[in-house]
Amino acid sequence: MNVGLEHYLVVSALLFALGLLGVITRRNLLVVYMSLELMLNSANLALVSFSRFNDNLNGQVMVFFIITVAAAEVAVGLALIVALYRKRQSAHVEDLTSMKL
């Protein structure tokens, strides 16, 4: 059996749908944040698979930059979640509106 582009895209779509479901249904900020990262990684999988099956490296170079930006995003996002937890002693999405000045 050959693994083709369609297989990679189906896995990518399933990962994206799972991440979207996590963002929509969960209330804990850490779970929502992990779901967002899952959605980002599913897009990376689609880019790499398109790049691989079209025999050019543009998609793979783009994924490299996306992963670099995602690393900075993780640092900032986790700092915000820790700040919210220290202030409110909870990590629920509803508590985000309470941080307004």
Biopython code that builds the backbone (N, CA, C, O; Angstrom):
import numpy as np
from Bio.PDB.StructureBuilder import StructureBuilder

atoms = [
    (1, "MET", "N", (0.844, -1.188, 0.000)),
    (1, "MET", "CA", (0.000, 0.000, 0.000)),
    (1, "MET", "C", (0.884, 1.244, 0.000)),
    (1, "MET", "O", (1.817, 1.364, 0.794)),
    (2, "ASN", "N", (0.575, 2.149, -0.891)),
    (2, "ASN", "CA", (1.290, 3.415, -0.967)),
    (2, "ASN", "C", (0.580, 4.465, -0.124)),
    (2, "ASN", "O", (-0.643, 4.598, -0.172)),
    (3, "VAL", "N", (1.365, 5.206, 0.647)),
    (3, "VAL", "CA", (0.800, 6.313, 1.411)),
    (3, "VAL", "C", (0.900, 7.554, 0.530)),
    (3, "VAL", "O", (1.995, 8.022, 0.217)),
    (4, "GLY", "N", (-0.246, 8.073, 0.139)),
    (4, "GLY", "CA", (-0.277, 9.206, -0.762)),
    (4, "GLY", "C", (-0.592, 10.512, -0.052)),
    (4, "GLY", "O", (-0.751, 10.558, 1.168)),
    (5, "LEU", "N", (-0.677, 11.547, -0.826)),
    (5, "LEU", "CA", (-0.970, 12.880, -0.311)),
    (5, "LEU", "C", (-2.323, 12.913, 0.389)),
    (5, "LEU", "O", (-2.488, 13.606, 1.393)),
    (6, "GLU", "N", (-3.287, 12.170, -0.133)),
    (6, "GLU", "CA", (-4.621, 12.158, 0.453)),
    (6, "GLU", "C", (-4.607, 11.655, 1.901)),
    (6, "GLU", "O", (-5.341, 12.165, 2.747)),
    (7, "HIS", "N", (-3.772, 10.660, 2.175)),
    (7, "HIS", "CA", (-3.687, 10.123, 3.530)),
    (7, "HIS", "C", (-3.169, 11.180, 4.506)),
    (7, "HIS", "O", (-3.702, 11.340, 5.604)),
    (8, "TYR", "N", (-2.133, 11.891, 4.094)),
    (8, "TYR", "CA", (-1.595, 12.950, 4.952)),
    (8, "TYR", "C", (-2.617, 14.060, 5.178)),
    (8, "TYR", "O", (-2.734, 14.586, 6.285)),
    (9, "LEU", "N", (-3.345, 14.408, 4.140)),
    (9, "LEU", "CA", (-4.335, 15.469, 4.279)),
    (9, "LEU", "C", (-5.510, 15.042, 5.149)),
    (9, "LEU", "O", (-6.083, 15.868, 5.860)),
    (10, "VAL", "N", (-5.873, 13.782, 5.104)),
    (10, "VAL", "CA", (-6.946, 13.288, 5.974)),
    (10, "VAL", "C", (-6.500, 13.334, 7.426)),
    (10, "VAL", "O", (-7.268, 13.744, 8.296)),
    (11, "VAL", "N", (-5.261, 12.916, 7.700)),
    (11, "VAL", "CA", (-4.747, 12.974, 9.070)),
    (11, "VAL", "C", (-4.671, 14.428, 9.533)),
    (11, "VAL", "O", (-5.004, 14.742, 10.675)),
    (12, "SER", "N", (-4.235, 15.299, 8.647)),
    (12, "SER", "CA", (-4.155, 16.715, 8.987)),
    (12, "SER", "C", (-5.538, 17.293, 9.279)),
    (12, "SER", "O", (-5.699, 18.057, 10.230)),
    (13, "ALA", "N", (-6.521, 16.941, 8.483)),
    (13, "ALA", "CA", (-7.884, 17.433, 8.712)),
    (13, "ALA", "C", (-8.461, 16.896, 10.015)),
    (13, "ALA", "O", (-9.149, 17.618, 10.736)),
    (14, "LEU", "N", (-8.180, 15.625, 10.320)),
    (14, "LEU", "CA", (-8.658, 15.055, 11.584)),
    (14, "LEU", "C", (-8.010, 15.735, 12.793)),
    (14, "LEU", "O", (-8.682, 16.014, 13.786)),
    (15, "LEU", "N", (-6.716, 15.998, 12.706)),
    (15, "LEU", "CA", (-6.034, 16.701, 13.790)),
    (15, "LEU", "C", (-6.585, 18.115, 13.957)),
    (15, "LEU", "O", (-6.771, 18.588, 15.078)),
    (16, "PHE", "N", (-6.842, 18.780, 12.841)),
    (16, "PHE", "CA", (-7.390, 20.130, 12.911)),
    (16, "PHE", "C", (-8.783, 20.112, 13.532)),
    (16, "PHE", "O", (-9.105, 20.959, 14.366)),
    (17, "ALA", "N", (-9.604, 19.154, 13.128)),
    (17, "ALA", "CA", (-10.957, 19.058, 13.685)),
    (17, "ALA", "C", (-10.914, 18.738, 15.176)),
    (17, "ALA", "O", (-11.714, 19.269, 15.946)),
    (18, "LEU", "N", (-9.995, 17.880, 15.585)),
    (18, "LEU", "CA", (-9.852, 17.560, 17.001)),
    (18, "LEU", "C", (-9.417, 18.789, 17.798)),
    (18, "LEU", "O", (-9.911, 19.024, 18.901)),
    (19, "GLY", "N", (-8.496, 19.571, 17.241)),
    (19, "GLY", "CA", (-8.074, 20.802, 17.895)),
    (19, "GLY", "C", (-9.198, 21.819, 17.970)),
    (19, "GLY", "O", (-9.371, 22.480, 18.994)),
    (20, "LEU", "N", (-9.954, 21.950, 16.909)),
    (20, "LEU", "CA", (-11.078, 22.879, 16.895)),
    (20, "LEU", "C", (-12.136, 22.471, 17.917)),
    (20, "LEU", "O", (-12.707, 23.319, 18.603)),
    (21, "LEU", "N", (-12.390, 21.187, 18.011)),
    (21, "LEU", "CA", (-13.333, 20.694, 19.016)),
    (21, "LEU", "C", (-12.851, 21.025, 20.429)),
    (21, "LEU", "O", (-13.650, 21.391, 21.292)),
    (22, "GLY", "N", (-11.552, 20.896, 20.660)),
    (22, "GLY", "CA", (-10.996, 21.228, 21.960)),
    (22, "GLY", "C", (-11.106, 22.705, 22.282)),
    (22, "GLY", "O", (-11.374, 23.070, 23.427)),
    (23, "VAL", "N", (-10.905, 23.561, 21.290)),
    (23, "VAL", "CA", (-11.016, 25.011, 21.506)),
    (23, "VAL", "C", (-12.458, 25.399, 21.806)),
    (23, "VAL", "O", (-12.709, 26.246, 22.664)),
    (24, "ILE", "N", (-13.392, 24.793, 21.113)),
    (24, "ILE", "CA", (-14.800, 25.170, 21.270)),
    (24, "ILE", "C", (-15.396, 24.642, 22.567)),
    (24, "ILE", "O", (-16.175, 25.340, 23.216)),
    (25, "THR", "N", (-15.043, 23.424, 22.951)),
    (25, "THR", "CA", (-15.751, 22.799, 24.066)),
    (25, "THR", "C", (-15.076, 22.939, 25.426)),
    (25, "THR", "O", (-15.752, 22.787, 26.444)),
    (26, "ARG", "N", (-13.816, 23.213, 25.491)),
    (26, "ARG", "CA", (-13.115, 23.211, 26.770)),
    (26, "ARG", "C", (-13.133, 24.578, 27.435)),
    (26, "ARG", "O", (-13.235, 25.604, 26.763)),
    (27, "ARG", "N", (-13.033, 24.584, 28.770)),
    (27, "ARG", "CA", (-13.019, 25.827, 29.535)),
    (27, "ARG", "C", (-11.661, 26.121, 30.144)),
    (27, "ARG", "O", (-11.382, 27.265, 30.502)),
    (28, "ASN", "N", (-10.814, 25.113, 30.269)),
    (28, "ASN", "CA", (-9.496, 25.304, 30.847)),
    (28, "ASN", "C", (-8.562, 25.911, 29.812)),
    (28, "ASN", "O", (-8.487, 25.435, 28.679)),
    (29, "LEU", "N", (-7.852, 26.959, 30.202)),
    (29, "LEU", "CA", (-6.981, 27.662, 29.258)),
    (29, "LEU", "C", (-5.843, 26.796, 28.743)),
    (29, "LEU", "O", (-5.456, 26.919, 27.581)),
    (30, "LEU", "N", (-5.304, 25.927, 29.577)),
    (30, "LEU", "CA", (-4.207, 25.074, 29.121)),
    (30, "LEU", "C", (-4.676, 24.096, 28.049)),
    (30, "LEU", "O", (-3.957, 23.846, 27.082)),
    (31, "VAL", "N", (-5.857, 23.552, 28.210)),
    (31, "VAL", "CA", (-6.387, 22.625, 27.205)),
    (31, "VAL", "C", (-6.703, 23.374, 25.910)),
    (31, "VAL", "O", (-6.452, 22.863, 24.819)),
    (32, "VAL", "N", (-7.248, 24.574, 26.029)),
    (32, "VAL", "CA", (-7.524, 25.386, 24.839)),
    (32, "VAL", "C", (-6.227, 25.722, 24.126)),
    (32, "VAL", "O", (-6.158, 25.690, 22.897)),
    (33, "TYR", "N", (-5.209, 26.040, 24.892)),
    (33, "TYR", "CA", (-3.911, 26.391, 24.318)),
    (33, "TYR", "C", (-3.279, 25.186, 23.618)),
    (33, "TYR", "O", (-2.711, 25.329, 22.535)),
    (34, "MET", "N", (-3.374, 24.005, 24.226)),
    (34, "MET", "CA", (-2.857, 22.800, 23.577)),
    (34, "MET", "C", (-3.652, 22.480, 22.315)),
    (34, "MET", "O", (-3.087, 21.983, 21.340)),
    (35, "SER", "N", (-4.939, 22.756, 22.321)),
    (35, "SER", "CA", (-5.760, 22.520, 21.129)),
    (35, "SER", "C", (-5.365, 23.463, 20.004)),
    (35, "SER", "O", (-5.343, 23.067, 18.839)),
    (36, "LEU", "N", (-5.054, 24.709, 20.346)),
    (36, "LEU", "CA", (-4.578, 25.651, 19.330)),
    (36, "LEU", "C", (-3.256, 25.197, 18.729)),
    (36, "LEU", "O", (-3.043, 25.314, 17.522)),
    (37, "GLU", "N", (-2.373, 24.681, 19.568)),
    (37, "GLU", "CA", (-1.099, 24.162, 19.069)),
    (37, "GLU", "C", (-1.315, 22.944, 18.180)),
    (37, "GLU", "O", (-0.598, 22.757, 17.196)),
    (38, "LEU", "N", (-2.292, 22.122, 18.519)),
    (38, "LEU", "CA", (-2.613, 20.964, 17.683)),
    (38, "LEU", "C", (-3.106, 21.414, 16.309)),
    (38, "LEU", "O", (-2.762, 20.805, 15.296)),
    (39, "MET", "N", (-3.903, 22.467, 16.271)),
    (39, "MET", "CA", (-4.377, 23.001, 14.996)),
    (39, "MET", "C", (-3.209, 23.554, 14.171)),
    (39, "MET", "O", (-3.164, 23.371, 12.955)),
    (40, "LEU", "N", (-2.277, 24.222, 14.830)),
    (40, "LEU", "CA", (-1.102, 24.751, 14.136)),
    (40, "LEU", "C", (-0.249, 23.614, 13.574)),
    (40, "LEU", "O", (0.248, 23.706, 12.451)),
    (41, "ASN", "N", (-0.080, 22.559, 14.342)),
    (41, "ASN", "CA", (0.713, 21.429, 13.862)),
    (41, "ASN", "C", (0.024, 20.674, 12.731)),
    (41, "ASN", "O", (0.698, 20.102, 11.875)),
    (42, "SER", "N", (-1.294, 20.663, 12.715)),
    (42, "SER", "CA", (-1.986, 20.017, 11.596)),
    (42, "SER", "C", (-1.787, 20.814, 10.309)),
    (42, "SER", "O", (-1.655, 20.236, 9.230)),
    (43, "ALA", "N", (-1.767, 22.135, 10.425)),
    (43, "ALA", "CA", (-1.474, 22.956, 9.247)),
    (43, "ALA", "C", (-0.038, 22.730, 8.784)),
    (43, "ALA", "O", (0.230, 22.708, 7.583)),
    (44, "ASN", "N", (0.884, 22.562, 9.725)),
    (44, "ASN", "CA", (2.272, 22.263, 9.367)),
    (44, "ASN", "C", (2.378, 20.933, 8.640)),
    (44, "ASN", "O", (3.126, 20.812, 7.670)),
    (45, "LEU", "N", (1.633, 19.932, 9.101)),
    (45, "LEU", "CA", (1.634, 18.630, 8.437)),
    (45, "LEU", "C", (1.137, 18.752, 7.000)),
    (45, "LEU", "O", (1.699, 18.136, 6.095)),
    (46, "ALA", "N", (0.094, 19.539, 6.789)),
    (46, "ALA", "CA", (-0.425, 19.730, 5.430)),
    (46, "ALA", "C", (0.608, 20.436, 4.554)),
    (46, "ALA", "O", (0.797, 20.057, 3.398)),
    (47, "LEU", "N", (1.278, 21.461, 5.092)),
    (47, "LEU", "CA", (2.296, 22.168, 4.315)),
    (47, "LEU", "C", (3.464, 21.257, 3.946)),
    (47, "LEU", "O", (3.938, 21.285, 2.811)),
    (48, "VAL", "N", (3.923, 20.463, 4.885)),
    (48, "VAL", "CA", (5.042, 19.558, 4.606)),
    (48, "VAL", "C", (4.641, 18.490, 3.595)),
    (48, "VAL", "O", (5.428, 18.141, 2.716)),
    (49, "SER", "N", (3.435, 17.976, 3.714)),
    (49, "SER", "CA", (3.012, 16.951, 2.759)),
    (49, "SER", "C", (2.849, 17.530, 1.351)),
    (49, "SER", "O", (3.233, 16.885, 0.375)),
    (50, "PHE", "N", (2.285, 18.732, 1.233)),
    (50, "PHE", "CA", (2.209, 19.362, -0.090)),
    (50, "PHE", "C", (3.608, 19.607, -0.650)),
    (50, "PHE", "O", (3.853, 19.398, -1.838)),
    (51, "SER", "N", (4.510, 20.043, 0.200)),
    (51, "SER", "CA", (5.876, 20.303, -0.231)),
    (51, "SER", "C", (6.561, 19.018, -0.686)),
    (51, "SER", "O", (7.277, 19.014, -1.687)),
    (52, "ARG", "N", (6.347, 17.951, 0.033)),
    (52, "ARG", "CA", (6.981, 16.677, -0.301)),
    (52, "ARG", "C", (6.462, 16.119, -1.613)),
    (52, "ARG", "O", (7.244, 15.639, -2.434)),
    (53, "PHE", "N", (5.173, 16.175, -1.820)),
    (53, "PHE", "CA", (4.603, 15.573, -3.016)),
    (53, "PHE", "C", (4.686, 16.475, -4.246)),
    (53, "PHE", "O", (4.438, 16.011, -5.359)),
    (54, "ASN", "N", (5.027, 17.747, -4.071)),
    (54, "ASN", "CA", (5.235, 18.643, -5.217)),
    (54, "ASN", "C", (6.706, 18.863, -5.509)),
    (54, "ASN", "O", (7.049, 19.633, -6.406)),
    (55, "ASP", "N", (7.574, 18.205, -4.773)),
    (55, "ASP", "CA", (9.027, 18.266, -4.971)),
    (55, "ASP", "C", (9.594, 19.677, -4.944)),
    (55, "ASP", "O", (10.448, 20.020, -5.762)),
    (56, "ASN", "N", (9.126, 20.495, -4.011)),
    (56, "ASN", "CA", (9.802, 21.761, -3.761)),
    (56, "ASN", "C", (9.874, 21.997, -2.265)),
    (56, "ASN", "O", (9.088, 21.432, -1.505)),
    (57, "LEU", "N", (10.805, 22.820, -1.842)),
    (57, "LEU", "CA", (11.071, 22.997, -0.418)),
    (57, "LEU", "C", (10.393, 24.221, 0.184)),
    (57, "LEU", "O", (10.619, 24.525, 1.355)),
    (58, "ASN", "N", (9.575, 24.925, -0.577)),
    (58, "ASN", "CA", (8.959, 26.148, -0.056)),
    (58, "ASN", "C", (8.080, 25.888, 1.160)),
    (58, "ASN", "O", (8.121, 26.657, 2.121)),
    (59, "GLY", "N", (7.300, 24.841, 1.138)),
    (59, "GLY", "CA", (6.440, 24.520, 2.265)),
    (59, "GLY", "C", (7.226, 24.150, 3.506)),
    (59, "GLY", "O", (6.839, 24.504, 4.619)),
    (60, "GLN", "N", (8.340, 23.431, 3.320)),
    (60, "GLN", "CA", (9.152, 23.033, 4.464)),
    (60, "GLN", "C", (9.868, 24.218, 5.091)),
    (60, "GLN", "O", (10.028, 24.275, 6.311)),
    (61, "VAL", "N", (10.297, 25.159, 4.269)),
    (61, "VAL", "CA", (10.919, 26.378, 4.801)),
    (61, "VAL", "C", (9.875, 27.201, 5.553)),
    (61, "VAL", "O", (10.172, 27.772, 6.602)),
    (62, "MET", "N", (8.679, 27.263, 5.033)),
    (62, "MET", "CA", (7.606, 27.986, 5.705)),
    (62, "MET", "C", (7.273, 27.346, 7.055)),
    (62, "MET", "O", (7.015, 28.057, 8.026)),
    (63, "VAL", "N", (7.276, 26.026, 7.125)),
    (63, "VAL", "CA", (7.021, 25.325, 8.379)),
    (63, "VAL", "C", (8.116, 25.634, 9.391)),
    (63, "VAL", "O", (7.832, 25.765, 10.582)),
    (64, "PHE", "N", (9.347, 25.752, 8.945)),
    (64, "PHE", "CA", (10.441, 26.101, 9.848)),
    (64, "PHE", "C", (10.174, 27.445, 10.518)),
    (64, "PHE", "O", (10.372, 27.583, 11.725)),
    (65, "PHE", "N", (9.729, 28.431, 9.754)),
    (65, "PHE", "CA", (9.426, 29.740, 10.327)),
    (65, "PHE", "C", (8.184, 29.690, 11.227)),
    (65, "PHE", "O", (8.132, 30.373, 12.249)),
    (66, "ILE", "N", (7.207, 28.901, 10.857)),
    (66, "ILE", "CA", (6.005, 28.767, 11.682)),
    (66, "ILE", "C", (6.356, 28.155, 13.036)),
    (66, "ILE", "O", (5.845, 28.597, 14.064)),
    (67, "ILE", "N", (7.215, 27.153, 13.045)),
    (67, "ILE", "CA", (7.625, 26.535, 14.309)),
    (67, "ILE", "C", (8.411, 27.522, 15.153)),
    (67, "ILE", "O", (8.274, 27.525, 16.376)),
    (68, "THR", "N", (9.229, 28.357, 14.533)),
    (68, "THR", "CA", (9.981, 29.371, 15.266)),
    (68, "THR", "C", (9.042, 30.378, 15.923)),
    (68, "THR", "O", (9.225, 30.723, 17.091)),
    (69, "VAL", "N", (8.055, 30.844, 15.196)),
    (69, "VAL", "CA", (7.080, 31.785, 15.756)),
    (69, "VAL", "C", (6.238, 31.101, 16.838)),
    (69, "VAL", "O", (5.880, 31.732, 17.832)),
    (70, "ALA", "N", (5.921, 29.820, 16.651)),
    (70, "ALA", "CA", (5.134, 29.088, 17.647)),
    (70, "ALA", "C", (5.897, 28.945, 18.957)),
    (70, "ALA", "O", (5.285, 28.932, 20.024)),
    (71, "ALA", "N", (7.214, 28.839, 18.897)),
    (71, "ALA", "CA", (7.998, 28.745, 20.127)),
    (71, "ALA", "C", (7.905, 30.043, 20.919)),
    (71, "ALA", "O", (7.782, 30.017, 22.144)),
    (72, "ALA", "N", (7.963, 31.171, 20.230)),
    (72, "ALA", "CA", (7.796, 32.460, 20.918)),
    (72, "ALA", "C", (6.375, 32.608, 21.443)),
    (72, "ALA", "O", (6.163, 33.161, 22.522)),
    (73, "GLU", "N", (5.409, 32.120, 20.688)),
    (73, "GLU", "CA", (4.009, 32.176, 21.119)),
    (73, "GLU", "C", (3.781, 31.367, 22.386)),
    (73, "GLU", "O", (3.018, 31.777, 23.260)),
    (74, "VAL", "N", (4.434, 30.231, 22.487)),
    (74, "VAL", "CA", (4.298, 29.387, 23.679)),
    (74, "VAL", "C", (4.808, 30.126, 24.908)),
    (74, "VAL", "O", (4.175, 30.085, 25.963)),
    (75, "ALA", "N", (5.936, 30.795, 24.782)),
    (75, "ALA", "CA", (6.496, 31.523, 25.929)),
    (75, "ALA", "C", (5.554, 32.627, 26.387)),
    (75, "ALA", "O", (5.311, 32.773, 27.585)),
    (76, "VAL", "N", (5.027, 33.398, 25.462)),
    (76, "VAL", "CA", (4.124, 34.495, 25.820)),
    (76, "VAL", "C", (2.792, 33.963, 26.334)),
    (76, "VAL", "O", (2.267, 34.470, 27.325)),
    (77, "GLY", "N", (2.246, 32.961, 25.682)),
    (77, "GLY", "CA", (0.960, 32.402, 26.096)),
    (77, "GLY", "C", (1.016, 31.777, 27.473)),
    (77, "GLY", "O", (0.114, 31.980, 28.286)),
    (78, "LEU", "N", (2.057, 31.026, 27.742)),
    (78, "LEU", "CA", (2.168, 30.417, 29.065)),
    (78, "LEU", "C", (2.395, 31.469, 30.145)),
    (78, "LEU", "O", (1.915, 31.311, 31.268)),
    (79, "ALA", "N", (3.115, 32.533, 29.827)),
    (79, "ALA", "CA", (3.292, 33.620, 30.798)),
    (79, "ALA", "C", (1.951, 34.271, 31.125)),
    (79, "ALA", "O", (1.692, 34.603, 32.282)),
    (80, "LEU", "N", (1.105, 34.455, 30.127)),
    (80, "LEU", "CA", (-0.216, 35.030, 30.376)),
    (80, "LEU", "C", (-1.088, 34.090, 31.215)),
    (80, "LEU", "O", (-1.816, 34.539, 32.100)),
    (81, "ILE", "N", (-1.012, 32.812, 30.938)),
    (81, "ILE", "CA", (-1.801, 31.848, 31.706)),
    (81, "ILE", "C", (-1.325, 31.810, 33.157)),
    (81, "ILE", "O", (-2.142, 31.746, 34.075)),
    (82, "VAL", "N", (-0.008, 31.848, 33.369)),
    (82, "VAL", "CA", (0.518, 31.859, 34.734)),
    (82, "VAL", "C", (0.106, 33.134, 35.461)),
    (82, "VAL", "O", (-0.232, 33.093, 36.643)),
    (83, "ALA", "N", (0.134, 34.275, 34.754)),
    (83, "ALA", "CA", (-0.292, 35.534, 35.375)),
    (83, "ALA", "C", (-1.770, 35.484, 35.761)),
    (83, "ALA", "O", (-2.142, 35.951, 36.837)),
    (84, "LEU", "N", (-2.606, 34.928, 34.904)),
    (84, "LEU", "CA", (-4.021, 34.785, 35.221)),
    (84, "LEU", "C", (-4.220, 33.868, 36.419)),
    (84, "LEU", "O", (-5.029, 34.156, 37.302)),
    (85, "TYR", "N", (-3.483, 32.767, 36.447)),
    (85, "TYR", "CA", (-3.637, 31.830, 37.553)),
    (85, "TYR", "C", (-3.193, 32.452, 38.878)),
    (85, "TYR", "O", (-3.824, 32.234, 39.913)),
    (86, "ARG", "N", (-2.125, 33.213, 38.843)),
    (86, "ARG", "CA", (-1.659, 33.859, 40.074)),
    (86, "ARG", "C", (-2.647, 34.899, 40.578)),
    (86, "ARG", "O", (-2.804, 35.080, 41.785)),
    (87, "LYS", "N", (-3.306, 35.575, 39.662)),
    (87, "LYS", "CA", (-4.245, 36.625, 40.071)),
    (87, "LYS", "C", (-5.582, 36.057, 40.527)),
    (87, "LYS", "O", (-6.137, 36.521, 41.523)),
    (88, "ARG", "N", (-6.106, 35.069, 39.824)),
    (88, "ARG", "CA", (-7.460, 34.557, 40.082)),
    (88, "ARG", "C", (-7.510, 33.159, 40.673)),
    (88, "ARG", "O", (-8.592, 32.704, 41.043)),
    (89, "GLN", "N", (-6.404, 32.468, 40.777)),
    (89, "GLN", "CA", (-6.342, 31.103, 41.290)),
    (89, "GLN", "C", (-7.208, 30.142, 40.482)),
    (89, "GLN", "O", (-7.702, 29.146, 41.011)),
    (90, "SER", "N", (-7.387, 30.443, 39.218)),
    (90, "SER", "CA", (-8.071, 29.521, 38.324)),
    (90, "SER", "C", (-7.584, 29.777, 36.905)),
    (90, "SER", "O", (-7.067, 30.849, 36.592)),
    (91, "ALA", "N", (-7.757, 28.782, 36.062)),
    (91, "ALA", "CA", (-7.316, 28.900, 34.677)),
    (91, "ALA", "C", (-8.490, 28.672, 33.732)),
    (91, "ALA", "O", (-8.361, 27.963, 32.734)),
    (92, "HIS", "N", (-9.633, 29.272, 34.046)),
    (92, "HIS", "CA", (-10.806, 29.134, 33.197)),
    (92, "HIS", "C", (-10.893, 30.294, 32.218)),
    (92, "HIS", "O", (-10.405, 31.391, 32.493)),
    (93, "VAL", "N", (-11.510, 30.048, 31.089)),
    (93, "VAL", "CA", (-11.619, 31.041, 30.031)),
    (93, "VAL", "C", (-12.450, 32.239, 30.503)),
    (93, "VAL", "O", (-12.183, 33.370, 30.097)),
    (94, "GLU", "N", (-13.448, 32.005, 31.349)),
    (94, "GLU", "CA", (-14.327, 33.089, 31.823)),
    (94, "GLU", "C", (-13.562, 34.127, 32.630)),
    (94, "GLU", "O", (-13.982, 35.282, 32.702)),
    (95, "ASP", "N", (-12.451, 33.737, 33.235)),
    (95, "ASP", "CA", (-11.683, 34.654, 34.066)),
    (95, "ASP", "C", (-10.840, 35.633, 33.254)),
    (95, "ASP", "O", (-10.276, 36.570, 33.818)),
    (96, "LEU", "N", (-10.744, 35.434, 31.949)),
    (96, "LEU", "CA", (-9.956, 36.343, 31.106)),
    (96, "LEU", "C", (-10.552, 37.752, 31.096)),
    (96, "LEU", "O", (-9.807, 38.732, 31.073)),
    (97, "THR", "N", (-11.853, 37.865, 31.112)),
    (97, "THR", "CA", (-12.480, 39.191, 31.060)),
    (97, "THR", "C", (-12.266, 39.954, 32.340)),
    (97, "THR", "O", (-12.405, 41.177, 32.354)),
    (98, "SER", "N", (-11.934, 39.274, 33.412)),
    (98, "SER", "CA", (-11.726, 39.955, 34.694)),
    (98, "SER", "C", (-10.374, 40.654, 34.766)),
    (98, "SER", "O", (-10.113, 41.392, 35.717)),
    (99, "MET", "N", (-9.508, 40.433, 33.773)),
    (99, "MET", "CA", (-8.170, 41.037, 33.808)),
    (99, "MET", "C", (-8.140, 42.419, 33.152)),
    (99, "MET", "O", (-7.077, 43.032, 33.051)),
    (100, "LYS", "N", (-9.299, 42.914, 32.707)),
    (100, "LYS", "CA", (-9.365, 44.251, 32.133)),
    (100, "LYS", "C", (-9.100, 45.287, 33.209)),
    (100, "LYS", "O", (-9.420, 45.080, 34.379)),
    (101, "LEU", "N", (-8.518, 46.391, 32.807)),
    (101, "LEU", "CA", (-8.241, 47.450, 33.782)),
    (101, "LEU", "C", (-9.452, 48.295, 34.065)),
    (101, "LEU", "O", (-9.381, 49.229, 34.864)),
]
sb = StructureBuilder()
sb.init_structure("model")
sb.init_model(0)
sb.init_chain("A")
sb.init_seg("    ")
for serial, (resi, resn, name, xyz) in enumerate(atoms, 1):
    if name == "N":
        sb.init_residue(resn, " ", resi, " ")
    sb.init_atom(name, np.array(xyz, "f"), 0.0, 1.0, " ", f" {name:<3s}", serial, name[0])
structure = sb.get_structure()
